[in-house]
């Protein structure tokens, strides 16, 4: 009698108030107690059921030789686009606003069918990849608020038929509406609660207890505000709560507990599952933002980790509630949750046990992000670039180098960062069209092309670049030369980021898989690279500022490339490296100065037309190919190649410089050996430069001849804090490399 519309049932039985109250009380008790009794008895039916189902999901299907699930491909754009509409601000992350304004949207709703059997999921992607818009899409598909009605369809209000079903859409139904294999019983069947967790952790250098209390108060108030918004959107929840309490003769109390937001959430769950007999879905956004802000709020690593634990502590109860909530149901459907974030930092307890991680699931690799065909359509509809023109070819080359290259595990193709490439298209006619064919367009427009919300903070750079090989990899500008290898665990502890930063950088979007054919996650043997030029240059600028505090030291060498200037610049940079807390100089370190010099060059040369710089790691350090130079700089008048060699400090001490022996003969013998060692290194570097010159491609030789560009080579030997540089004899380069240019 109480199922479906309980308030009507008890109102229709004025003489049966007590019996109705008894039924409600018993139902409420069993709904709340049964899962806990099962747990106590050691029989977790719901988790067993989920576990058997998840065995056949994701990568396991491929591993077992089963056919991976397919989806219905969506249209791009999803509906006719208003080219004057803008996606800036929060409106671009709300599906209803995007639909009303007719902003460009690539239809990826086909992926919703893959969530049919997923009751609790975690999905991680870098910033600006459309996670919030995806949660809004899920809300519109699953929420009872957007169920069809005659009024909504007649007045073209947001509902399933107008948003997904193609009603009033000249481009037809979206992918999920055309998928006959989906579970249609899930459509608009849930009460959906959206939660955006606090994004900032405000540190207090003086009183730690105050900052913890303040953050928990912020967390509590923001959760309660969003519960309040949920109740205003779903008024029947508040109504049934009030009516149920009156029937049970319990004192009236609001759903929202001003002092305890977790009680507010439990009250919502009780009202939806227990009184409305309906399932609840909770969509959580920004799950880790505050915790990651806390981690990088100080240069003190231990203090940052402590603040991170404080931020996680506030949300721990929420995640524990999500875990328990999933075990209950309403209306024949189990409750669900879907959590998005950026980094997979594991909590210190088991609150996340039982969820499905979709982050490395190949079936969801391209759920977010724009494909090449999506971007071509975007440029046509929004940037208003005619198809099959040289202009479109040029623009595609630019956006491909700036925003493409993100390859997630199991992806069939690389994807673009969606929000930044859409912003480029929306501003193309006013900002970029007149200069798009300039040779140095990308370098001159880099700061306009970047998104500061993707930029690493200085503290993040300090956190992840103590290993100098990693710094060099992040600075390399081509994928062939930028590959780093290491572990990529699905989850990691906060205190391992400094020692194993690859996973952290992968989830931030600073590193990605180098190609779609190399995305298999194997412990200790993952290959990663920098996805595109924008990521590379943003890191380079930040790296130089963090280490040296100033950009442009190397510009002196570009203006006058000679031995004296080169040594002065390198010695000045070395002082900065030695004083920097974010780089540790080891005895065998060669790449620190190379990396900083290259990063500073990247930030120096872009102010001059026609410069380009490429960076090569030392052979063996990162598995790079031979016959490559550490640095190659091309200016309007020179092609400069530089080979670095490093003499370890132990070798310098053996030379007798710091020797306390009285035997002058012994000291001289050691010094002569040391001098021969340096001379041998110089000759070795010179031969490498000659060999590189001989291997220059015909295109480079032709370009140098056309621009009357001279070829210059420098060998640099680093002796702790001193540098010995030598310019290679131009005749040796010309004769060995057969390069006909003016010298």
C-alpha positions in Angstrom: 0.0 0.0 0.0 2.9 2.3 0.7 4.8 1.6 -2.6 4.8 4.2 -5.3 2.8 7.1 -3.8 2.9 6.5 0.0 1.5 9.9 0.9 -1.7 9.1 -1.1 -2.0 5.7 0.6 -2.0 6.9 4.2 -4.1 9.9 3.4 -6.7 7.6 1.8 -6.8 5.6 5.0 -7.7 8.0 7.9 -8.5 5.0 10.2 -5.4 3.1 9.2 -2.8 5.6 10.3 -1.3 3.2 12.8 -1.1 0.2 10.5 0.4 2.4 7.8 3.0 3.8 10.2 3.9 0.2 11.2 4.4 -0.8 7.6 6.6 2.3 7.0 8.6 1.7 10.1 9.2 -2.0 9.3 10.2 -1.2 5.7 12.5 1.6 6.8 14.1 -0.7 9.4 14.7 -3.6 7.0 15.9 -1.3 4.2 18.5 0.1 6.6 19.4 -3.0 8.5 19.4 -5.8 5.9 22.7 -4.8 4.1 24.4 -4.5 7.5 23.2 -7.9 8.7 24.5 -9.5 5.5 27.9 -7.9 6.1 28.0 -9.1 9.7 27.2 -12.6 8.5 30.0 -12.4 6.0 27.8 -12.6 3.0 28.1 -9.6 0.8 25.5 -10.4 -1.9 25.7 -7.1 -3.6 29.5 -7.0 -3.9 29.6 -10.6 -5.1 27.0 -9.9 -7.7 29.0 -6.8 -8.9 32.3 -8.7 -8.8 31.0 -11.5 -11.1 29.6 -8.9 -13.5 32.8 -6.8 -13.6 34.9 -9.8 -14.5 33.6 -9.5 -18.0 34.1 -5.7 -18.3 36.9 -3.5 -19.7 40.3 -5.0 -20.4 39.2 -8.3 -19.0 36.9 -8.9 -22.0 39.8 -8.5 -24.4 42.1 -10.6 -22.2 39.5 -13.4 -22.1 39.2 -13.3 -25.9 35.7 -11.8 -25.8 34.4 -9.2 -28.1 34.7 -5.7 -26.5 31.4 -3.9 -26.3 30.7 -1.5 -29.1 28.8 1.8 -29.0 26.7 3.7 -31.4 28.8 6.5 -33.0 27.5 10.0 -32.3 27.2 13.0 -34.6 29.5 16.0 -34.6 27.9 18.4 -34.1 25.2 16.9 -31.9 22.8 19.7 -33.1 22.9 22.6 -35.5 25.5 25.1 -34.2 25.1 28.7 -33.5 28.5 30.0 -34.6 28.2 33.1 -32.4 27.5 31.1 -29.2 30.3 30.9 -26.7 31.2 28.1 -24.3 33.1 30.1 -21.8 32.3 29.8 -18.1 30.1 27.3 -16.3 27.5 27.4 -19.1 29.9 25.4 -21.2 29.9 22.6 -18.6 26.1 22.3 -18.4 24.4 20.2 -21.1 21.1 22.1 -20.9 22.8 25.4 -21.4 24.9 24.0 -24.3 21.7 22.7 -25.8 19.8 26.0 -25.4 22.6 28.1 -26.8 23.4 25.6 -29.5 27.1 25.5 -28.6 29.2 23.0 -30.5 29.0 19.5 -28.9 30.5 16.3 -30.2 28.0 13.5 -29.4 29.7 10.9 -27.1 26.4 9.9 -25.4 26.9 6.4 -26.8 29.2 5.7 -23.9 26.3 5.9 -21.5 25.2 2.4 -22.5 28.6 1.1 -21.2 27.5 2.3 -17.8 24.4 0.1 -17.7 25.9 -2.4 -15.3 28.2 0.1 -13.3 26.9 1.0 -9.9 30.0 2.7 -8.5 32.7 4.2 -10.7 35.8 6.4 -10.6 36.9 8.2 -13.8 40.0 10.4 -13.9 41.1 12.7 -16.7 43.3 15.9 -16.9 41.9 19.4 -16.3 39.7 20.9 -19.1 38.8 17.6 -20.6 35.0 17.9 -20.1 34.4 15.9 -16.9 31.9 18.3 -15.6 30.0 18.4 -18.9 29.9 14.6 -18.9 28.4 14.5 -15.4 25.8 17.0 -16.6 25.1 14.6 -19.5 24.6 11.7 -17.1 22.3 13.8 -14.9 20.1 14.7 -17.9 19.9 11.0 -19.0 19.3 9.4 -15.6 17.4 12.0 -13.6 13.6 11.9 -13.1 13.7 15.7 -13.6 14.2 15.3 -17.3 11.7 12.5 -17.9 9.4 13.2 -20.9 6.0 14.8 -20.5 3.6 16.3 -23.0 4.1 19.8 -21.6 7.9 19.6 -21.9 7.8 18.3 -25.4 5.1 20.8 -26.5 7.1 23.7 -25.0 10.5 22.4 -26.1 11.8 22.2 -22.6 14.7 20.0 -21.6 13.7 16.4 -21.4 14.9 13.1 -22.9 13.1 13.7 -26.2 14.4 17.2 -26.7 17.9 16.6 -25.4 18.6 13.1 -26.7 15.7 11.9 -28.8 16.1 14.4 -31.7 12.9 16.3 -31.1 13.4 19.6 -32.9 17.0 18.6 -33.8 17.7 18.7 -37.5 20.7 16.5 -36.9 18.5 13.7 -35.5 18.6 11.7 -32.3 21.8 11.5 -30.3 23.7 8.2 -30.2 22.2 6.9 -26.9 18.7 7.3 -28.2 19.6 5.3 -31.3 21.1 2.5 -29.3 18.4 -0.3 -29.0 20.7 -2.4 -26.9 20.7 0.0 -23.9 18.8 -0.7 -20.7 15.9 1.6 -21.2 14.7 1.0 -17.6 17.6 3.2 -16.4 16.5 6.2 -18.5 15.2 9.0 -16.2 14.7 6.6 -13.3 17.0 8.1 -10.6 16.9 11.0 -8.3 20.3 12.5 -9.1 22.3 14.5 -6.6 25.2 16.5 -8.0 28.1 17.3 -5.6 31.1 19.5 -6.4 33.6 19.2 -3.7 35.6 22.3 -2.6 38.4 23.2 -5.0 40.7 25.1 -2.6 42.4 24.3 0.6 43.2 27.5 2.5 46.4 26.9 4.5 47.2 28.7 7.7 51.0 28.9 8.4 50.4 29.8 12.0 47.5 27.7 13.3 47.1 24.3 11.8 44.0 23.5 13.9 42.2 26.6 12.6 42.8 25.7 8.9 41.4 22.2 9.5 38.3 23.5 11.3 37.9 26.2 8.6 38.1 23.6 5.7 35.7 21.2 7.3 33.2 24.1 7.8 33.6 25.0 4.1 33.1 21.4 3.1 30.0 21.1 5.3 28.4 24.3 4.0 29.1 23.5 0.4 27.6 20.0 0.6 24.6 21.4 2.4 24.1 24.1 -0.2 24.1 21.5 -2.9 21.6 19.3 -1.0 19.4 22.4 -0.7 19.6 22.9 -4.4 18.7 19.2 -5.0 15.6 19.6 -2.7 14.5 22.7 -4.6 14.8 20.8 -7.9 13.0 17.7 -6.5 10.3 19.1 -4.2 8.6 15.8 -3.8 11.6 14.6 -1.7 11.0 17.3 0.9 7.2 16.7 0.8 7.4 12.9 1.4 10.0 13.5 4.2 7.6 15.8 6.0 4.6 13.5 5.5 6.5 10.4 6.6 7.6 12.0 9.8 4.1 13.1 10.6 2.8 9.6 10.1 5.5 8.1 12.3 4.7 10.6 15.0 8.3 11.8 15.0 9.1 15.4 15.7 9.4 17.5 12.5 13.0 18.0 11.5 14.5 19.4 8.3 16.4 17.2 5.9 19.4 19.5 6.0 21.4 19.3 9.2 23.3 22.6 9.4 26.0 21.1 11.7 26.4 17.7 10.0 26.3 17.5 6.2 26.7 13.7 6.3 23.4 13.5 8.2 21.9 15.7 5.4 23.0 13.1 2.8 21.7 10.2 4.9 18.4 12.0 5.2 18.2 12.4 1.4 19.0 8.7 1.0 16.2 7.8 3.5 13.7 10.0 1.8 14.5 8.8 -1.7 15.0 5.1 -1.0 12.8 4.6 2.0 9.8 6.9 1.4 9.7 7.4 -2.4 11.0 3.9 -3.1 13.2 5.2 -5.8 16.9 4.8 -6.5 19.5 7.6 -5.8 22.4 8.5 -8.0 25.2 10.7 -6.7 27.6 12.4 -9.2 30.7 13.8 -7.5 33.0 16.3 -9.3 36.4 17.7 -8.2 36.9 14.8 -5.9 40.6 15.5 -5.3 41.1 19.2 -6.2 41.3 20.5 -2.6 43.6 17.7 -1.5 46.0 18.3 -4.4 45.9 22.1 -3.7 46.9 21.3 -0.1 49.7 19.0 -1.2 51.4 21.8 -3.2 50.6 24.6 -0.8 54.1 24.6 0.7 57.7 23.8 -0.2 57.9 21.6 2.9 57.0 18.1 1.5 56.1 16.7 4.9 53.8 19.6 5.7 52.2 19.4 2.3 51.4 15.7 2.9 49.9 16.5 6.3 47.7 19.1 4.7 46.7 16.7 2.0 45.7 14.2 4.8 43.6 17.0 6.4 41.8 17.7 3.2 41.1 14.0 2.5 39.9 13.6 6.0 37.0 16.0 5.4 35.8 13.9 2.3 36.6 10.5 3.8 33.1 10.2 5.4 31.5 11.2 2.1 33.3 8.4 0.2 32.5 5.9 2.9 28.8 6.9 2.6 28.9 6.4 -1.2 30.3 2.9 -0.6 27.5 2.0 1.8 24.8 3.7 -0.2 25.5 1.6 -3.3 24.4 -1.5 -1.3 20.8 -0.2 -1.0 18.1 0.3 -3.5 14.8 1.7 -4.4 12.2 0.9 -7.1 14.0 -2.3 -8.0 17.2 -0.4 -8.9 20.4 -0.2 -6.8 21.8 3.2 -5.9 24.7 4.4 -7.9 27.6 6.9 -7.8 30.0 8.2 -10.4 33.1 10.1 -9.2 35.4 12.2 -11.4 38.8 13.7 -10.5 42.3 14.2 -11.8 44.8 12.1 -9.7 44.4 8.5 -8.3 45.9 9.2 -4.9 44.8 6.3 -2.7 43.1 7.0 0.7 44.7 5.4 3.7 41.7 3.0 4.3 39.3 0.8 2.4 36.6 3.4 1.7 37.1 3.0 -2.1 36.9 -0.8 -2.1 34.2 -2.1 -4.4 34.1 0.7 -7.0 34.9 0.2 -10.7 37.8 2.2 -12.1 37.2 3.3 -15.6 40.3 5.4 -15.9 42.4 2.7 -17.7 39.4 0.9 -19.3 40.1 0.8 -23.1 36.3 1.0 -23.7 36.3 4.5 -22.2 39.6 5.8 -23.6 38.0 8.3 -26.0 34.9 9.1 -24.1 36.2 12.6 -23.4 38.3 14.6 -25.8 37.8 15.4 -29.5 38.9 13.2 -32.3 40.4 14.4 -35.5 37.1 14.3 -37.3 35.4 16.1 -34.5 37.9 18.9 -34.8 37.6 19.2 -38.5 33.8 19.6 -38.0 34.4 22.1 -35.2 36.7 24.3 -37.4 34.1 24.2 -40.2 31.0 25.1 -38.1 32.5 27.4 -35.4 35.7 28.8 -36.9 33.9 29.1 -40.3 36.8 27.6 -42.3 35.8 26.2 -45.7 36.5 22.5 -46.2 39.3 21.2 -48.4 41.3 24.5 -48.4 44.9 25.3 -47.6 43.6 27.4 -44.8 42.0 24.4 -43.1 45.1 22.3 -43.7 47.3 25.0 -42.0 44.9 25.4 -39.1 44.7 21.6 -38.6 48.5 21.5 -38.5 48.5 24.2 -35.8 45.8 22.8 -33.5 47.3 19.3 -34.0 50.7 20.4 -32.7 49.2 22.5 -29.9 46.3 20.5 -28.5 46.4 16.9 -29.9 48.4 14.0 -28.8 46.6 12.7 -25.7 46.5 8.9 -25.9 44.8 7.1 -23.0 45.1 3.4 -22.3 43.7 1.3 -25.2 42.8 4.3 -27.3 42.2 3.8 -31.0 43.3 7.3 -31.8 44.8 10.3 -30.1 42.4 13.0 -28.9 42.5 16.8 -28.5 42.0 18.7 -25.3 38.3 19.6 -26.0 37.8 22.9 -24.1 41.0 24.7 -25.3 40.5 23.7 -28.9 36.9 24.8 -28.9 38.1 28.2 -27.4 40.6 28.4 -30.3 37.8 27.8 -32.8 35.5 30.4 -31.2 38.3 33.1 -31.4 39.8 32.1 -34.7 38.2 34.8 -36.9 39.0 37.7 -34.5 42.4 36.6 -33.1 44.2 34.1 -35.3 43.0 34.2 -38.9 45.1 37.1 -40.0 48.4 35.6 -38.8 47.8 31.9 -39.1 50.2 31.6 -42.1 53.1 33.3 -40.3 56.0 30.9 -40.0 56.4 31.6 -36.2 52.7 31.8 -35.4 52.8 29.2 -32.7 55.8 30.7 -30.9 54.5 34.3 -31.1 51.0 33.3 -30.0 51.8 30.7 -27.5 50.5 32.6 -24.4 47.2 33.2 -26.2 47.0 29.6 -27.3 47.6 28.2 -23.7 45.1 27.8 -20.9 46.5 29.0 -17.5 44.2 26.4 -15.8 46.4 23.7 -17.3 49.6 25.2 -16.2 51.6 23.5 -13.4 52.2 25.6 -10.3 55.8 26.4 -9.2 55.4 24.0 -6.3 54.2 21.2 -8.5 57.3 21.7 -10.7 59.5 21.5 -7.6 57.7 18.4 -6.5 58.2 16.5 -9.7 61.5 17.7 -11.2 64.0 16.6 -8.5 64.8 13.8 -10.9 66.7 15.6 -13.7 66.1 12.9 -16.3 62.4 13.6 -16.0 63.0 17.4 -16.3 64.8 16.7 -19.6 62.1 14.5 -20.9 59.4 17.2 -20.2 61.5 19.7 -22.0 62.0 17.7 -25.1 59.8 18.9 -28.0 59.4 15.8 -30.1 57.7 12.6 -29.1 60.6 10.5 -30.6 63.0 12.1 -28.2 60.7 12.6 -25.2 60.0 9.1 -24.2 60.4 8.2 -20.5 59.9 4.8 -18.9 58.7 3.8 -15.5 55.8 2.7 -13.4 52.2 3.8 -14.0 50.2 2.4 -11.0 46.4 2.6 -11.0 46.7 4.2 -7.5 49.6 5.7 -5.6 50.3 7.0 -2.2 50.8 10.7 -1.6 54.3 10.2 -0.2 55.5 8.4 -3.4 54.9 11.3 -5.9 58.4 12.7 -5.5 60.0 9.3 -6.1 57.6 8.1 -8.8 56.1 11.1 -10.4 55.2 9.6 -13.8 51.7 8.6 -12.7 51.1 12.0 -11.3 52.2 13.7 -14.5 50.2 11.3 -16.6 47.0 12.2 -14.8 47.8 15.9 -14.9 48.0 15.6 -18.7 51.7 16.5 -18.8 52.7 13.0 -20.0 50.7 10.6 -22.2 51.3 7.4 -24.2 53.5 8.0 -27.3 51.1 6.2 -29.7 48.0 4.2 -29.9 50.0 1.0 -30.5 52.0 1.4 -27.3 49.4 1.7 -24.5 49.7 -1.6 -22.7 50.1 -1.0 -19.0 52.8 -3.4 -17.7 54.5 -2.8 -14.3 57.9 -1.1 -14.5 57.8 -0.8 -18.3 55.4 2.0 -19.3 56.5 4.4 -22.0 55.2 8.0 -21.8 55.9 11.3 -23.6 54.9 14.9 -23.7 51.6 15.2 -25.8 52.1 18.5 -27.6 54.0 21.8 -28.0 51.8 23.8 -25.6 52.4 21.4 -22.7 56.1 21.4 -23.5 56.4 25.2 -23.6 54.3 25.8 -20.5 56.5 23.5 -18.5 59.7 25.0 -20.0 58.7 28.5 -18.9 57.7 27.4 -15.4 60.8 25.3 -15.0 63.1 28.2 -15.8 61.3 30.5 -13.4 61.4 28.0 -10.6 65.1 27.1 -11.0 66.6 30.5 -12.0 63.9 33.0 -11.2 64.5 34.7 -14.5 63.8 33.9 -18.1 66.1 35.0 -20.9 69.6 34.5 -19.6 70.5 32.5 -22.7 69.4 35.2 -25.2 73.0 36.6 -25.0 74.3 33.5 -26.6 71.7 33.6 -29.4 72.7 37.1 -30.3 76.5 36.3 -30.3 77.2 32.6 -30.4 80.8 32.3 -29.3 82.8 30.3 -26.7 83.1 33.1 -24.2 79.4 33.9 -24.1 78.5 30.2 -24.0 80.7 29.6 -20.9 79.4 32.7 -19.1 75.8 31.7 -19.7 76.3 28.1 -18.6 78.2 29.1 -15.4 75.5 31.6 -14.5 72.8 29.0 -15.0 74.9 26.4 -13.0 74.8 28.7 -10.0 71.0 28.8 -10.2 70.8 25.0 -10.5 73.1 24.5 -7.6 71.0 26.8 -5.4 67.7 25.5 -6.6 65.7 23.2 -4.2 63.9 21.6 -7.1 67.0 19.9 -8.7 69.3 17.6 -6.9 72.8 17.4 -8.5 74.1 13.9 -8.4 77.7 12.9 -9.0 76.9 11.5 -12.5 74.5 14.3 -13.5 74.9 15.7 -17.0 71.5 16.7 -17.9 70.7 19.4 -15.3 72.5 22.2 -17.2 71.4 20.9 -20.6 67.8 21.0 -19.4 67.9 24.4 -17.9 69.9 25.9 -20.9 67.4 24.4 -23.3 64.4 25.6 -21.3 65.7 29.1 -21.2 66.4 29.0 -24.9 62.8 28.0 -25.5 61.7 31.0 -23.7 64.3 33.3 -25.2 64.1 32.5 -28.9 60.4 32.9 -29.4 60.8 36.7 -29.4 62.8 36.5 -32.6 61.6 35.4 -36.0 62.8 32.1 -37.5 64.3 30.5 -34.4 63.8 26.8 -33.6 65.4 24.7 -30.9 65.5 20.9 -30.5 66.7 19.0 -27.4 68.3 15.6 -27.2 68.9 13.5 -24.1 72.2 11.9 -23.4 72.3 8.4 -25.0 71.6 5.7 -22.5 69.8 7.9 -20.0 66.4 7.6 -21.6 67.1 5.1 -24.4 67.5 7.7 -27.2 69.1 7.1 -30.6 72.7 7.7 -31.5 73.9 10.4 -33.9 71.9 13.1 -32.2 73.1 16.2 -30.6 72.3 17.4 -27.1 71.1 20.7 -28.5 70.4 22.0 -32.0 69.5 25.6 -32.5 68.5 27.1 -35.9 68.5 30.9 -36.2 68.1 33.0 -39.3 71.9 33.0 -39.8 73.2 29.9 -38.0 72.6 26.3 -37.3 74.3 25.7 -33.9 74.9 22.2 -32.6 76.2 21.6 -29.1 77.4 18.4 -27.5 77.8 18.3 -23.7 80.2 16.0 -21.8 80.4 15.7 -18.1 83.3 14.9 -15.8 82.1 13.4 -12.5 83.2 15.1 -9.3 85.0 11.9 -8.2 87.2 12.2 -11.3 88.0 15.8 -10.5 89.0 15.0 -7.0 91.3 12.2 -8.3 93.0 14.8 -10.6 94.8 16.4 -7.6 93.0 19.7 -7.5 91.9 19.0 -3.9 94.8 16.7 -3.1 96.6 17.2 0.2 99.6 15.0 -0.7 103.0 16.6 -0.4 104.4 14.6 -3.3 104.4 17.0 -6.2 105.2 14.3 -8.7 102.1 12.3 -7.7 100.0 15.4 -8.1 101.4 16.2 -11.5 100.8 12.6 -12.7 97.2 12.9 -11.7 96.8 16.3 -13.3 98.3 15.1 -16.6 95.8 12.1 -16.5 93.0 14.6 -15.8 94.0 16.9 -18.7 94.2 13.9 -21.1 90.7 12.9 -19.9 89.3 16.3 -20.7 91.1 16.4 -24.1 89.8 13.0 -24.9 86.2 14.1 -24.1 86.6 17.2 -26.3 87.8 15.1 -29.2 85.0 12.6 -28.7 82.4 15.5 -28.6 84.0 17.0 -31.8 83.7 13.7 -33.6 80.1 13.3 -32.6 79.4 16.8 -33.9 81.1 16.0 -37.2 79.1 12.8 -37.5 75.9 14.6 -36.9 76.8 17.2 -39.5 77.4 14.4 -42.0 74.0 13.0 -41.3 72.0 16.3 -41.9 69.1 15.7 -44.2 69.0 17.1 -47.7 66.1 19.4 -46.7 68.2 20.9 -43.9 71.2 21.3 -46.2 69.0 23.0 -48.8 67.5 25.3 -46.2 70.9 26.3 -44.9 72.1 27.0 -48.4 69.1 29.1 -49.3 69.4 31.2 -46.2 73.2 31.4 -46.3 73.1 29.9 -42.8 76.5 28.9 -41.4 77.1 25.7 -39.4 78.6 26.1 -35.9 79.6 23.4 -33.5 80.5 23.6 -29.8 81.8 21.0 -27.5 81.2 21.7 -23.8 82.9 19.8 -20.9 81.4 20.4 -17.5 83.9 20.1 -14.6 81.6 20.5 -11.5 81.1 24.3 -11.4 83.4 25.1 -14.3 82.9 24.7 -18.1 85.5 24.1 -20.8 84.1 25.0 -24.2 85.6 24.7 -27.7 84.3 25.7 -31.1 84.7 23.0 -33.7 86.9 24.0 -36.6 84.5 25.0 -39.4 86.6 23.3 -42.0 86.2 20.0 -40.2 82.4 20.4 -40.3 82.4 21.4 -43.9 84.7 18.7 -45.2 83.2 15.9 -43.0 79.6 17.0 -43.5 79.9 18.1 -47.1 77.9 21.3 -46.3 78.4 24.1 -48.8 77.6 27.3 -46.9 79.4 30.5 -46.1 81.5 30.4 -43.0 
